[in-house]
Amino acid sequence: MFSVIKRKISTLSSDLEYYVARWKHSRNLPALEGRDVCDGLRLRKILNALKKDGVCVTTLADLGLTSNSELLKAAYHQLSQMENPNNHHLDEKLPQIYTVTGLPEFYAWGMEKRLLNIIENYIGLPIAFHGVHLRKDFPSKHQFGTLLWHSDAEDRRIIKIFIYLSDVEEKTGPFEYIPRSLTPLFSWNYIQLFYKLWKSGYMGIDDEEVKPVIPKSAWKSCPGPAGTVILVDTKNALHHGTVRTEERSTLFFCYTANPPERPDLCTQYWDDTYPRAELRSPSDAIKAST
C-alpha cells in the first residue's frame, strides 16, 4: 500500500512539474510566421486543428517545405531497396519497417524550421525530433497490432507525421481517428474508452468495443493521394490503421517534448530495433561508387 501511495505522489508531482514547465515556456514559443499572410494563416490553421481534435490532414504541397522533393526522391528510392518480406503465407502480416533517420534527406525534412515551430507551439515545450521510419503495411483480414484502436505512450503529447507514399483509399487502409473533441479529458466517453484500453493492457481495442461509445459515423477516415500529410497527437487522439486488401507505404516522423516522459520508447527511431537504411539514397550511392 505504501509503495502505491508513493507512486501516486510521484506521478502527481511529475504532472505538476510538467504543467508548470509548459506555463513557463509559453512565453518563449516561436512565432508562426509564414511567407505571406495566407501562408501564416495556413500554419495557424494546422495548429488550431491539432488543438481541437489532435489531428490535421494537409499535403506536402500545402506545407511548402523546401526539402519536399528531396524527401520524396529518397523515399521512393528506399522503397525500391526494401527486401521482399516473403510473408504471403502468414495470417497476420507485421509491417515492414526501415529506420531512415540517418539519411540526410529524411533528417533535413524532419528538421525544417516551419515544421518545428508548429510542433513546439502544440507541445508547449522545447521539442525533440526522434527520427523517421519508412513503413510498408500489408493486407489483413482482421484487426491486430496497430490495426486495433490505440494510444501511444512516449510522452504526454506526441506529434507523429504520416506521409502517404502511395494513393490511399479504403482498399489500402487509411489512417482513422476519433476527434479529441469527442473525448475530452475525464469525460464519460474518455473514461469508457481508456478503461477498455487499460483492460487490454494497452495493446488496443477493436471496432466492436469502440462502437458503443463513439458510433462509427463519428470516426474520421483519412484517405488521400500520395503526398498526403497527417499530423497527429498519437497520445491523445485514439487512432488506428484500417484493415486493407492492398499494401500501403508511408513515412512516420516522431516528435515529443525534450526530454519525453518515456525516453525508452523513443529509441526505436535510431537504434537497431529495425533495419537501418544506410548508403541507399541516390546521393549516397553516387558517393559510394566514386
C-alpha positions in Angstrom: 0.0 0.0 0.0 2.8 2.4 0.9 4.5 1.8 -2.5 1.2 2.5 -4.3 0.8 5.8 -2.4 4.4 6.7 -3.1 4.0 6.0 -6.8 0.8 8.1 -7.0 2.5 11.1 -5.2 5.4 10.8 -7.6 3.1 10.8 -10.6 1.2 13.9 -9.3 4.5 15.7 -8.6 5.7 14.9 -12.1 2.5 16.1 -13.7 2.6 19.3 -11.7 6.2 20.0 -12.9 5.1 19.3 -16.5 2.3 21.9 -16.4 4.5 24.5 -14.7 7.1 23.9 -17.3 4.6 24.4 -20.1 3.3 27.6 -18.5 6.8 29.0 -18.2 7.7 28.1 -21.8 4.6 29.6 -23.2 6.4 33.0 -23.2 9.2 31.5 -25.4 7.1 29.7 -28.0 8.3 30.6 -31.6 6.1 32.8 -33.7 4.1 31.2 -36.6 5.2 33.4 -39.4 4.5 32.4 -42.9 6.0 33.7 -46.2 2.9 35.9 -46.5 -0.4 36.5 -44.8 -2.1 33.5 -46.4 0.8 31.2 -45.5 0.8 32.3 -41.9 -3.0 31.6 -41.7 -2.3 28.2 -43.1 0.2 27.4 -40.4 -2.2 28.7 -37.7 -5.0 26.5 -39.1 -2.8 23.4 -38.7 -2.1 24.4 -35.1 -5.7 25.1 -34.3 -6.8 21.7 -35.8 -4.3 19.9 -33.6 -5.5 21.7 -30.5 -9.2 21.0 -31.3 -9.1 17.4 -32.5 -5.5 16.2 -32.2 -5.2 15.7 -36.0 -4.6 17.9 -39.0 -4.7 16.5 -42.6 -2.8 18.5 -45.2 -0.4 17.9 -48.1 3.3 18.3 -48.9 2.4 21.0 -51.4 0.5 23.0 -48.8 3.2 22.6 -46.2 5.6 24.1 -48.8 8.8 22.9 -47.2 12.0 23.4 -49.3 13.1 19.8 -48.9 9.9 18.2 -50.1 11.3 17.0 -53.5 14.5 15.6 -52.0 12.4 13.7 -49.4 10.2 12.1 -51.9 13.1 11.1 -54.2 14.9 9.5 -51.3 11.7 7.8 -50.0 10.9 6.1 -53.3 14.5 5.0 -53.8 14.4 3.4 -50.3 11.1 1.7 -51.1 12.7 0.2 -54.2 15.5 -1.2 -52.0 13.3 -2.9 -49.4 13.6 -6.7 -49.5 10.6 -8.9 -50.2 9.3 -9.9 -46.8 8.0 -13.3 -48.1 5.0 -13.1 -45.8 2.2 -14.3 -48.1 1.6 -17.4 -46.0 1.1 -15.5 -42.8 -2.4 -14.7 -41.4 -1.1 -11.7 -39.5 1.5 -9.8 -41.6 3.5 -7.4 -39.5 4.6 -4.1 -41.1 8.0 -4.0 -42.7 9.9 -1.1 -41.2 13.2 0.5 -42.0 14.8 3.2 -39.9 15.9 6.0 -42.2 16.8 8.7 -39.6 20.4 8.6 -40.6 19.9 9.6 -44.2 20.2 13.4 -44.8 17.1 13.8 -46.9 14.8 12.5 -44.2 16.5 14.2 -41.3 16.6 17.6 -43.2 12.8 17.4 -43.8 12.1 16.5 -40.2 14.1 19.5 -39.0 12.5 22.1 -41.2 12.1 25.2 -39.1 8.4 26.0 -40.0 7.5 22.4 -39.1 9.3 22.5 -35.8 7.6 25.8 -35.0 4.1 24.3 -35.4 5.0 21.3 -33.3 6.6 23.3 -30.5 3.6 25.5 -30.3 1.4 22.5 -29.9 3.5 20.5 -27.5 4.2 23.7 -25.5 7.8 22.8 -24.5 11.2 22.5 -26.2 10.9 19.6 -28.6 13.0 16.5 -29.6 12.9 15.0 -33.1 13.5 11.3 -32.6 13.6 10.1 -36.2 11.9 8.5 -39.2 10.5 5.1 -40.2 9.8 4.0 -43.7 7.0 1.5 -43.5 5.0 -0.9 -45.6 1.7 -2.3 -44.2 0.3 -5.4 -45.8 -3.2 -6.8 -46.4 -5.1 -8.3 -43.4 -8.5 -9.9 -42.9 -8.9 -8.8 -39.3 -7.7 -6.3 -36.7 -4.4 -6.9 -34.8 -1.4 -4.8 -33.7 -1.7 -1.2 -34.9 -4.9 -2.0 -36.7 -6.5 -2.0 -33.2 -7.6 1.3 -31.7 -4.7 2.5 -29.5 -2.9 5.4 -27.9 0.9 5.8 -28.0 2.9 6.3 -24.8 6.2 8.1 -25.5 5.1 11.3 -23.9 2.1 13.3 -22.6 1.8 15.0 -26.0 3.3 13.4 -29.1 3.3 14.5 -32.7 3.7 11.9 -35.4 3.7 12.9 -39.0 2.5 10.3 -41.5 3.2 10.9 -45.2 1.4 8.7 -47.7 3.9 7.5 -50.4 1.1 5.9 -52.5 -2.6 6.7 -53.1 -4.6 5.6 -50.0 -8.2 4.6 -50.2 -10.4 2.1 -48.4 -8.7 -0.9 -50.0 -5.2 0.3 -48.9 -6.3 1.0 -45.3 -6.4 4.8 -44.5 -5.5 6.1 -41.1 -8.6 6.6 -38.9 -9.1 8.5 -35.7 -11.6 9.7 -33.1 -11.6 13.5 -32.8 -10.3 14.6 -29.4 -13.3 17.0 -29.1 -15.5 13.9 -28.7 -13.4 12.5 -25.9 -12.3 15.5 -23.7 -10.2 14.6 -20.7 -12.2 12.9 -17.9 -15.4 12.9 -20.0 -17.6 9.8 -19.8 -16.5 8.9 -23.4 -12.9 9.3 -22.4 -13.3 7.2 -19.3 -15.0 4.4 -21.1 -12.6 4.1 -24.0 -9.4 4.4 -21.8 -10.8 1.9 -19.3 -11.2 -0.6 -22.3 -7.6 0.2 -23.3 -6.4 -0.4 -19.8 -8.3 -3.7 -19.7 -6.5 -4.7 -22.9 -3.1 -4.0 -21.3 -2.9 -1.0 -23.6 -2.5 -3.4 -26.6 -5.5 -2.0 -28.3 -9.3 -2.5 -28.8 -11.3 -3.5 -31.9 -14.1 -1.7 -33.7 -16.8 -3.5 -31.8 -15.5 -2.3 -28.5 -15.4 1.3 -29.7 -18.9 1.5 -31.4 -21.0 1.5 -28.2 -19.0 4.6 -27.0 -18.4 6.5 -30.2 -20.5 5.5 -33.2 -18.8 4.6 -36.5 -20.4 7.6 -38.1 -18.2 9.9 -35.9 -14.9 8.2 -36.8 -12.7 10.2 -39.2 -11.1 8.3 -42.0 -8.2 9.9 -43.8 -7.9 8.7 -47.4 -5.8 10.7 -49.8 -3.4 10.7 -52.7 0.4 10.2 -52.4 1.8 13.3 -50.7 -1.0 13.5 -48.1 0.4 14.5 -44.7 -1.2 13.7 -41.4 -0.1 15.4 -38.2 -1.5 13.7 -35.2 -1.1 13.6 -31.4 -0.9 9.9 -31.1 -1.1 10.0 -27.3 -4.4 12.0 -27.0 -6.3 11.0 -30.2 -7.4 7.4 -30.3 -6.4 6.0 -33.7 -5.6 3.0 -35.8 -4.8 1.8 -39.3 -7.7 0.1 -41.0 -8.0 -3.4 -42.4 -6.7 -3.4 -46.0 -6.7 -5.6 -49.1 -3.7 -3.9 -50.7 -0.4 -2.8 -49.2 0.3 0.8 -48.1 3.6 2.7 -48.0 4.2 5.6 -45.6 6.8 7.6 -43.7 6.5 8.1 -39.9 8.2 11.1 -38.2 8.2 11.3 -34.4 8.4 14.3 -32.0 8.0 14.8 -28.3 9.0 17.2 -25.6 12.7 17.2 -24.7 13.1 15.1 -22.7 10.0 12.9 -23.2 8.2 11.2 -20.3 9.2 7.7 -21.7 12.6 8.1 -23.4 12.9 4.3 -23.6 10.1 4.1 -26.1 11.8 6.6 -28.4 15.0 4.8 -29.1 13.4 2.7 -31.9 13.7 5.6 -34.3 17.6 5.4 -34.3 18.7 2.2 -32.7 18.8 -1.4 -34.1 15.1 -2.3 -33.4 14.5 -2.2 -37.1 16.9 -2.5 -40.1 18.7 0.8 -40.7 19.0 2.2 -44.2 22.5 3.3 -45.0 24.1 4.4 -48.2 20.9 3.8 -50.1 19.8 7.3 -51.1 20.7 8.3 -54.7 23.3 10.9 -53.4 24.9 8.3 -51.1 25.0 5.7 -53.9 26.9 8.2 -56.1 29.4 8.9 -53.3 29.9 5.3 -52.6 30.8 4.5 -56.2 33.4 7.2 -56.6 
